[in-house]
């Protein structure tokens, strides 16, 4: 499978030798979650000649299968190259099953609900600063809490709950609000024992008055040293694959960049990479980010540094709605960028190593679906059928609000 968008070629790996168009070998693909009925639950081995290998891999990927290994063997001189059928009723000869990649993150190993609303962790604020520059719209802060006095730990892609101080209009304690974690499991200082959030102050108009969101305002106003009630962590939808050679497409608007920042730090931050000798990212990461104005771009210095230091692995595309126009003359939104690059994105999605993450405003989902529908149709495929297959294969991850 070839992914063209990063200027380098991503080639499929086989157990021995080099394949050419005249390759006479048969290839056995070990796959899980592929087929119909009970077949999707079992490991299968499908054997094809080289000329049919790429098409088989595409079919497996688009139907949500997981390729575990690809093994090759030379055919004896004069042997036929006819492949056995790979339809729902066939079985191919056994082959060795050396894993092609690291196993995915086990959901059983992910910490969940270590602290609950009735018995929250009490964290201490150790940092709170604005992420915006002059001319930005609204208010967005980066807030860090000390976790060293307890057992609250997490992994990238999870969320924590915040219970703001005070009471609601009925005299009851405020309910918790969930926020995506913006730091890696090692924290911003890579020494552990902290967690960071990216918080936009919610504001809306009601009866002619501006209403401030309870929890977001509480967090944006909070001072270092203050104590905060924290719950969680929660969430297994947005976990990052363990595969160091995965392709990761990230679609984010506004503070939806929070989990993406955690992923990118884990992939590219030098001190973070030093902490993770078993995870040295070598895949392709593509962030497509939507904001209203340039001063609203978040963590821009870090992103530009990753671009400079890892140009073969990181791609960054922006949609700045109030400064750029889409081809129809309207505002440029993230879904317009997805439409612009739909063929490239879809080609990556055909690779079973590709995961897509979407986080931010729910309004971006219909436009992204429309773009993917058109890209799939160009290949005579049905996106409404493919998307749930990708989700079932843990390759399509959505967290919108």
C-alpha positions as CSV (number, residue, x, y, z in Angstrom):
1,X,0.0,0.0,0.0
2,X,1.4,3.4,-0.9
3,X,0.5,6.6,1.0
4,X,1.5,9.6,-1.2
5,X,0.8,12.6,0.9
6,X,4.0,12.8,2.9
7,X,6.4,12.6,0.1
8,X,7.6,9.2,1.1
9,X,6.5,5.7,0.1
10,X,5.0,3.4,2.7
11,X,5.5,-0.2,1.6
12,X,3.9,-3.4,2.8
13,X,6.2,-5.7,4.7
14,X,6.6,-9.4,4.0
15,X,8.6,-12.0,5.8
16,X,11.2,-12.7,3.1
17,X,12.7,-11.2,0.0
18,X,11.5,-8.4,-2.3
19,X,8.4,-8.6,-4.4
20,X,8.2,-7.4,-8.0
21,X,5.5,-7.4,-10.7
22,X,6.8,-10.7,-11.9
23,X,7.0,-12.2,-8.4
24,X,6.2,-15.9,-8.5
25,X,5.5,-16.3,-4.8
26,X,2.3,-16.9,-3.0
27,X,1.5,-14.7,0.0
28,X,-0.4,-15.8,3.1
29,X,-2.2,-13.0,4.9
30,X,-3.1,-13.7,8.5
31,X,-6.2,-11.6,9.4
32,X,-8.7,-11.2,12.2
33,X,-12.2,-9.7,12.1
34,X,-12.7,-10.4,8.4
35,X,-15.6,-12.2,6.7
36,X,-19.1,-12.8,7.8
37,X,-20.8,-14.5,10.8
38,X,-18.5,-16.6,12.9
39,X,-15.6,-16.0,10.5
40,X,-15.2,-12.5,11.9
41,X,-14.4,-13.9,15.3
42,X,-11.7,-16.2,14.2
43,X,-8.2,-15.8,12.8
44,X,-8.1,-16.6,9.0
45,X,-5.3,-17.2,6.5
46,X,-5.9,-16.1,3.0
47,X,-3.4,-17.1,0.3
48,X,-3.0,-15.1,-3.0
49,X,-0.3,-14.5,-5.6
50,X,1.6,-11.2,-5.5
51,X,-0.6,-9.7,-8.3
52,X,-3.7,-10.0,-6.0
53,X,-2.0,-9.0,-2.7
54,X,-2.6,-5.3,-2.7
55,X,-6.2,-5.6,-3.7
56,X,-6.8,-8.2,-0.9
57,X,-5.2,-5.8,1.7
58,X,-7.4,-3.0,0.5
59,X,-10.5,-5.2,0.9
60,X,-9.5,-6.3,4.4
61,X,-8.9,-2.8,5.5
62,X,-12.1,-1.4,4.1
63,X,-14.1,-4.2,5.7
64,X,-12.6,-3.6,9.2
65,X,-10.2,-6.6,9.3
66,X,-7.0,-6.5,11.2
67,X,-3.9,-7.9,9.4
68,X,-1.6,-9.7,11.8
69,X,1.1,-11.0,9.4
70,X,2.0,-11.4,5.8
71,X,4.2,-14.3,4.9
72,X,5.7,-15.3,1.5
73,X,7.0,-18.5,0.1
74,X,8.6,-19.3,-3.2
75,X,6.7,-21.5,-5.5
76,X,8.5,-24.6,-6.9
77,X,9.5,-24.3,-10.5
78,X,6.5,-24.8,-12.8
79,X,4.0,-24.5,-10.1
80,X,0.6,-22.9,-10.9
81,X,-0.1,-19.5,-9.5
82,X,-3.8,-19.8,-9.2
83,X,-4.9,-18.4,-5.9
84,X,-7.5,-20.2,-3.7
85,X,-10.8,-18.4,-3.3
86,X,-11.0,-15.9,-0.5
87,X,-14.7,-15.8,-0.3
88,X,-16.7,-16.4,2.9
89,X,-16.5,-20.2,2.7
90,X,-12.8,-20.8,2.1
91,X,-9.9,-21.6,4.3
92,X,-6.2,-21.3,3.2
93,X,-3.3,-23.4,4.3
94,X,-1.7,-22.5,7.7
95,X,1.3,-20.3,7.9
96,X,3.5,-18.9,10.7
97,X,2.0,-16.0,12.6
98,X,4.8,-13.7,13.5
99,X,3.0,-10.4,14.5
100,X,3.5,-7.6,11.9
101,X,3.0,-4.9,14.4
102,X,2.6,-4.3,18.1
103,X,-0.7,-5.4,19.6
104,X,-3.2,-2.6,20.1
105,X,-3.7,-1.0,23.4
106,X,-5.7,-3.4,25.6
107,X,-8.8,-1.7,26.9
108,X,-8.5,-3.8,30.1
109,X,-5.3,-2.1,30.9
110,X,-6.7,1.4,30.8
111,X,-7.5,3.1,34.1
112,X,-11.1,4.1,34.5
113,X,-13.1,5.8,37.4
114,X,-10.3,5.7,39.9
115,X,-12.0,8.7,41.6
116,X,-15.8,9.1,41.5
117,X,-18.0,12.1,42.2
118,X,-18.8,11.1,45.8
119,X,-15.1,10.7,46.6
120,X,-13.1,12.9,44.2
121,X,-9.4,13.4,44.1
122,X,-8.4,16.8,45.4
123,X,-5.8,18.3,43.0
124,X,-3.8,21.5,43.3
125,X,-3.6,24.0,40.5
126,X,0.1,24.6,39.6
127,X,-0.4,26.6,36.4
128,X,-3.0,28.5,34.5
129,X,-2.2,30.7,31.4
130,X,-3.9,31.9,28.3
131,X,-3.2,30.1,25.0
132,X,-4.4,32.9,22.8
133,X,-2.6,35.9,21.3
134,X,-3.7,39.4,20.7
135,X,-6.8,39.6,18.5
136,X,-8.2,36.2,19.3
137,X,-11.9,35.5,19.9
138,X,-12.9,34.3,23.4
139,X,-10.8,32.9,26.1
140,X,-8.9,29.6,26.2
141,X,-6.5,28.6,29.0
142,X,-4.0,25.8,29.6
143,X,-4.5,24.6,33.2
144,X,-2.2,22.1,35.0
145,X,-3.0,20.2,38.3
146,X,-0.7,18.4,40.7
147,X,-1.7,14.7,41.1
148,X,1.2,13.6,43.3
149,X,-0.8,13.1,46.4
150,X,-3.0,10.4,45.1
151,X,-3.4,7.5,42.6
152,X,-5.0,9.4,39.7
153,X,-3.3,8.3,36.5
154,X,-4.4,8.1,32.9
155,X,-3.3,7.5,29.3
156,X,-3.5,9.7,26.2
157,X,-7.1,10.1,24.8
158,X,-8.9,10.0,28.2
159,X,-10.8,12.7,30.0
160,X,-11.2,13.8,33.6
161,X,-14.2,15.4,35.4
162,X,-14.1,18.7,37.2
163,X,-16.6,19.6,40.0
164,X,-16.6,23.4,40.3
165,X,-16.9,25.0,43.7
166,X,-20.2,26.4,44.8
167,X,-23.8,25.5,44.4
168,X,-26.4,25.6,41.6
169,X,-29.7,27.6,41.7
170,X,-31.3,24.8,43.7
171,X,-28.6,25.0,46.4
172,X,-27.1,21.7,45.3
173,X,-23.4,21.1,44.5
174,X,-22.5,21.7,40.8
175,X,-22.4,18.7,38.6
176,X,-19.1,17.6,37.1
177,X,-18.0,18.5,33.6
178,X,-15.8,16.3,31.5
179,X,-12.7,17.7,29.8
180,X,-10.3,15.9,27.4
181,X,-6.8,15.6,28.8
182,X,-4.2,17.7,26.9
183,X,-1.1,16.1,28.4
184,X,0.6,12.7,28.1
185,X,0.6,10.2,30.9
186,X,3.9,11.7,32.0
187,X,2.5,15.2,32.3
188,X,3.8,18.4,30.7
189,X,7.1,18.2,32.7
190,X,7.5,14.5,31.7
191,X,8.1,13.7,35.4
192,X,4.7,12.3,36.1
193,X,2.2,13.4,38.7
194,X,0.4,16.1,36.7
195,X,-2.5,16.5,34.3
196,X,-3.3,19.4,32.0
197,X,-6.5,20.6,30.3
198,X,-7.2,23.0,27.5
199,X,-10.4,24.9,28.4
200,X,-12.4,27.5,26.5
201,X,-14.7,29.7,28.6
202,X,-18.3,29.0,27.5
203,X,-20.3,32.2,26.9
204,X,-23.8,32.5,25.4
205,X,-26.6,35.1,25.2
206,X,-29.9,34.6,27.0
207,X,-32.6,37.3,27.3
208,X,-30.2,39.9,26.2
209,X,-27.5,39.0,28.8
210,X,-24.2,37.2,28.4
211,X,-24.1,34.1,30.4
212,X,-20.8,32.5,31.4
213,X,-20.4,28.8,31.7
214,X,-20.1,27.7,35.3
215,X,-17.2,25.2,35.1
216,X,-15.3,26.7,32.2
217,X,-15.3,30.1,33.9
218,X,-14.3,28.5,37.3
219,X,-11.3,26.9,35.6
220,X,-10.2,29.9,33.5
221,X,-10.3,32.1,36.6
222,X,-8.7,29.7,39.0
223,X,-5.4,30.7,40.6
224,X,-2.3,28.5,41.3
225,X,-2.5,26.9,44.7
226,X,-6.3,26.4,44.6
227,X,-7.8,23.0,45.3
228,X,-10.0,21.3,42.7
229,X,-12.3,18.3,42.9
230,X,-11.3,15.9,40.1
231,X,-12.9,12.6,39.0
232,X,-12.0,9.9,36.5
233,X,-10.2,9.2,34.3
234,X,-12.8,8.0,31.8
235,X,-12.9,7.1,28.2
236,X,-11.6,4.4,25.8
237,X,-12.9,5.8,22.5
238,X,-9.9,7.9,21.7
239,X,-7.0,5.6,22.7
240,X,-3.8,6.0,20.6
241,X,-2.7,2.8,18.8
242,X,0.4,1.2,20.1
243,X,1.8,0.6,16.6
244,X,4.8,2.9,16.2
245,X,4.3,2.9,12.4
246,X,0.6,3.7,12.4
247,X,-0.8,6.6,10.4
248,X,-2.8,9.0,12.6
249,X,-5.2,11.5,11.0
250,X,-6.5,14.1,13.5
251,X,-9.5,16.3,12.8
252,X,-9.9,19.0,15.5
253,X,-11.7,22.3,16.1
254,X,-10.9,24.7,18.9
255,X,-10.2,22.9,22.2
256,X,-10.8,19.6,20.4
257,X,-7.0,19.8,19.9
258,X,-6.6,18.7,23.6
259,X,-6.2,14.9,22.9
260,X,-4.3,15.6,19.7
261,X,-1.8,17.6,21.7
262,X,-1.3,14.6,23.9
263,X,-0.8,12.3,20.9
264,X,1.7,14.7,19.2
265,X,3.7,15.2,22.4
266,X,4.0,11.4,22.8
267,X,5.0,11.1,19.2
268,X,7.5,14.0,18.8
269,X,8.4,15.7,22.1
270,X,12.1,14.8,22.7
271,X,11.8,14.4,26.5
272,X,8.6,12.3,26.0
273,X,10.3,10.1,23.5
274,X,13.1,9.5,26.0
275,X,10.5,8.4,28.5
276,X,9.1,5.8,26.0
277,X,11.9,3.5,24.6
278,X,9.2,1.1,23.5
279,X,7.3,3.7,21.6
280,X,9.3,5.7,19.0
281,X,6.7,6.9,16.5
282,X,7.8,6.4,12.9
283,X,4.4,6.6,11.2
284,X,2.6,9.5,9.6
285,X,0.6,12.0,11.7
286,X,-1.6,14.6,10.0
287,X,-3.4,17.3,12.0
288,X,-6.2,19.2,10.3
289,X,-7.2,22.0,12.6
290,X,-10.1,24.5,12.5
291,X,-10.2,27.9,14.3
292,X,-11.9,31.2,13.7
293,X,-8.8,33.4,13.5
294,X,-5.0,33.0,13.4
295,X,-4.6,34.2,17.0
296,X,-6.9,31.4,18.1
297,X,-4.4,28.7,16.9
298,X,-3.4,26.7,20.0
299,X,0.0,25.3,20.8
300,X,1.3,26.7,17.6
301,X,4.9,27.0,18.6
302,X,5.1,23.3,19.5
303,X,3.4,22.3,16.3
304,X,5.8,24.4,14.2
305,X,8.7,22.8,16.0
306,X,7.4,19.3,15.3
307,X,7.1,20.3,11.6
308,X,10.7,21.5,11.5
309,X,12.1,18.4,13.4
310,X,9.9,15.7,11.9
311,X,9.0,16.8,8.3
312,X,8.7,13.2,7.1
313,X,6.3,12.2,9.9
314,X,4.1,15.3,10.6
315,X,1.7,17.2,8.4
316,X,-0.3,20.2,9.6
317,X,-3.3,21.7,7.7
318,X,-5.3,24.7,9.0
319,X,-8.8,25.9,8.3
320,X,-9.2,29.5,9.5
321,X,-12.8,30.3,9.0
322,X,-12.8,34.1,9.3
323,X,-9.7,34.7,7.3
324,X,-9.9,32.1,4.5
325,X,-12.5,31.2,1.9
326,X,-13.6,27.8,0.6
327,X,-14.0,27.2,-3.1
328,X,-17.7,28.4,-2.9
329,X,-16.7,31.7,-1.5
330,X,-17.9,31.0,2.0
331,X,-15.9,30.6,5.2
332,X,-13.2,27.9,5.3
333,X,-14.1,25.2,7.8
334,X,-12.4,22.0,8.7
335,X,-14.9,20.0,6.6
336,X,-13.8,22.1,3.6
337,X,-10.2,21.1,4.1
338,X,-11.3,17.4,4.4
339,X,-13.2,17.8,1.1
340,X,-10.1,19.4,-0.5
341,X,-7.9,16.4,0.6
342,X,-10.6,13.7,0.6
343,X,-8.8,11.5,-2.0
344,X,-5.5,11.6,0.0
345,X,-7.3,11.0,3.3
346,X,-9.3,8.1,1.8
347,X,-6.1,6.6,0.3
348,X,-4.6,6.6,3.8
349,X,-7.8,5.1,5.3
350,X,-7.4,2.2,2.9
351,X,-4.2,1.3,4.7
352,X,-5.1,-0.9,7.7
353,X,-2.5,1.0,9.8
354,X,-4.5,4.2,9.6
355,X,-6.5,5.6,12.5
356,X,-8.8,8.7,12.3
357,X,-9.5,10.8,15.4
358,X,-12.2,13.6,15.4
359,X,-12.6,15.9,18.4
360,X,-14.4,19.2,18.7
361,X,-17.7,20.7,17.6
362,X,-20.4,18.2,16.6
363,X,-21.3,20.4,13.6
364,X,-18.2,19.3,11.7
365,X,-19.3,15.7,11.4
366,X,-21.9,16.0,8.6
367,X,-19.5,17.9,6.3
368,X,-16.7,15.3,6.9
369,X,-19.1,12.5,6.2
370,X,-20.2,14.2,3.0
371,X,-16.5,14.5,1.9
372,X,-15.8,10.9,2.7
373,X,-19.0,9.8,0.9
374,X,-17.8,11.4,-2.3
375,X,-14.3,10.0,-2.0
376,X,-15.7,6.5,-1.4
377,X,-18.1,6.8,-4.3
378,X,-15.3,7.6,-6.6
379,X,-13.9,4.1,-5.8
380,X,-17.4,2.5,-6.1
381,X,-17.6,2.1,-2.4
382,X,-20.3,3.0,0.1
383,X,-19.1,5.2,3.0
384,X,-22.2,4.6,5.1
385,X,-21.2,0.9,5.2
386,X,-17.5,1.5,5.5
387,X,-17.5,3.9,8.5
388,X,-19.2,1.5,10.9
389,X,-16.7,-1.2,9.8
390,X,-13.8,1.2,10.6
391,X,-15.3,2.0,13.9
392,X,-15.7,-1.7,14.7
393,X,-12.1,-2.2,13.8
394,X,-11.1,0.6,16.3
395,X,-9.8,2.8,13.5
396,X,-12.5,5.6,13.5
397,X,-12.6,7.5,16.8
398,X,-15.0,10.4,17.4
399,X,-15.5,12.6,20.5
400,X,-17.6,15.7,19.7
401,X,-19.9,18.0,21.7
